[in-house]
Every structure is written in C-alpha cells, then in structure tokens.
Amino acid sequence: MSTHHSAILEVAAPAHLTLWKEKILPFLMAGGLGIVLLYGAAFAETEALHNAAHDGRHSAGFPCH
C-alpha cells in the first residue's frame, strides 16, 4: 500500500520567531514551573508536603541542611 503526500508549501518563519518558539519559550516555561514548585514545597502549610519535598531532595542527593 503506498501513500501519497501532498506537497505543502511552507513559509520560513523569521529567525527570531523560531528562536523564541524553540528555545526561549520552553526555557521560560520550565523556569516558571520550577519556581512555582520550589515556592510551593518550601512554603507549604501542610507539613506532609514540606516533608515529602525535603525527603525528595535527600533522595536526589541534594543536601539541604
């Protein structure tokens, strides 16, 4: 069974949009998520959540005190 792909004319995106979409935006999203998780675990009101984050740091090999 053969498949035929139609030719799609792709317009090249400007370099700054490609850089933004492929490099900068994922970096900012990952950094934002990391800050939210760090803040949420460090200042959690629930002792169980704070202790779980503390144990997670130790199991990953990161000393915290």
C-alpha positions as a Markdown table, in Angstrom:
| # | Residue | x | y | z |
|---|---|---|---|---|
| 1 | Met | 0.0 | 0.0 | 0.0 |
| 2 | Ser | 1.5 | 3.3 | -1.0 |
| 3 | Thr | 0.7 | 6.6 | 0.5 |
| 4 | His | 0.8 | 9.9 | -1.4 |
| 5 | His | 1.7 | 13.0 | 0.5 |
| 6 | Ser | 0.6 | 16.3 | -0.9 |
| 7 | Ala | 3.2 | 18.9 | -1.3 |
| 8 | Ile | 2.7 | 21.7 | 1.3 |
| 9 | Leu | 4.3 | 25.0 | 0.7 |
| 10 | Glu | 6.0 | 26.0 | 3.9 |
| 11 | Val | 6.9 | 29.6 | 4.5 |
| 12 | Ala | 10.0 | 30.0 | 6.5 |
| 13 | Ala | 9.4 | 31.7 | 9.8 |
| 14 | Pro | 11.7 | 34.6 | 10.7 |
| 15 | Ala | 14.7 | 33.6 | 12.8 |
| 16 | His | 13.6 | 35.5 | 15.9 |
| 17 | Leu | 10.2 | 33.7 | 16.0 |
| 18 | Thr | 11.9 | 30.3 | 15.6 |
| 19 | Leu | 14.3 | 31.1 | 18.3 |
| 20 | Trp | 11.5 | 32.3 | 20.6 |
| 21 | Lys | 9.3 | 29.2 | 19.9 |
| 22 | Glu | 12.0 | 26.6 | 20.1 |
| 23 | Lys | 14.4 | 28.0 | 22.7 |
| 24 | Ile | 13.3 | 30.9 | 24.8 |
| 25 | Leu | 9.6 | 29.9 | 25.5 |
| 26 | Pro | 10.4 | 26.4 | 26.8 |
| 27 | Phe | 13.2 | 27.8 | 28.9 |
| 28 | Leu | 10.8 | 30.4 | 30.5 |
| 29 | Met | 8.1 | 27.8 | 31.0 |
| 30 | Ala | 10.5 | 25.3 | 32.7 |
| 31 | Gly | 11.9 | 28.1 | 34.9 |
| 32 | Gly | 8.5 | 29.3 | 35.8 |
| 33 | Leu | 7.3 | 25.8 | 36.7 |
| 34 | Gly | 10.5 | 25.2 | 38.8 |
| 35 | Ile | 9.9 | 28.4 | 40.7 |
| 36 | Val | 6.3 | 27.5 | 41.4 |
| 37 | Leu | 7.3 | 24.0 | 42.6 |
| 38 | Leu | 10.1 | 25.3 | 44.7 |
| 39 | Tyr | 8.0 | 28.0 | 46.3 |
| 40 | Gly | 5.1 | 25.6 | 46.8 |
| 41 | Ala | 7.2 | 23.0 | 48.5 |
| 42 | Ala | 9.3 | 25.3 | 50.6 |
| 43 | Phe | 6.5 | 27.4 | 52.0 |
| 44 | Ala | 3.8 | 24.7 | 52.1 |
| 45 | Glu | 1.4 | 24.9 | 55.1 |
| 46 | Thr | 0.9 | 21.2 | 55.0 |
| 47 | Glu | 3.7 | 19.5 | 56.9 |
| 48 | Ala | 3.4 | 16.3 | 54.9 |
| 49 | Leu | 4.0 | 18.2 | 51.6 |
| 50 | His | 7.0 | 20.0 | 53.1 |
| 51 | Asn | 8.4 | 16.8 | 54.5 |
| 52 | Ala | 7.9 | 15.0 | 51.1 |
| 53 | Ala | 9.8 | 17.7 | 49.3 |
| 54 | His | 12.6 | 17.5 | 51.9 |
| 55 | Asp | 12.8 | 13.8 | 51.5 |
| 56 | Gly | 12.8 | 14.1 | 47.8 |
| 57 | Arg | 15.8 | 16.5 | 47.9 |
| 58 | His | 17.7 | 14.0 | 50.0 |
| 59 | Ser | 16.8 | 11.0 | 47.8 |
| 60 | Ala | 18.1 | 13.0 | 44.7 |
| 61 | Gly | 21.4 | 13.6 | 46.5 |
| 62 | Phe | 21.0 | 17.3 | 47.3 |
| 63 | Pro | 21.8 | 18.2 | 50.8 |
| 64 | Cys | 19.5 | 20.9 | 52.2 |
| 65 | His | 20.9 | 21.4 | 55.8 |
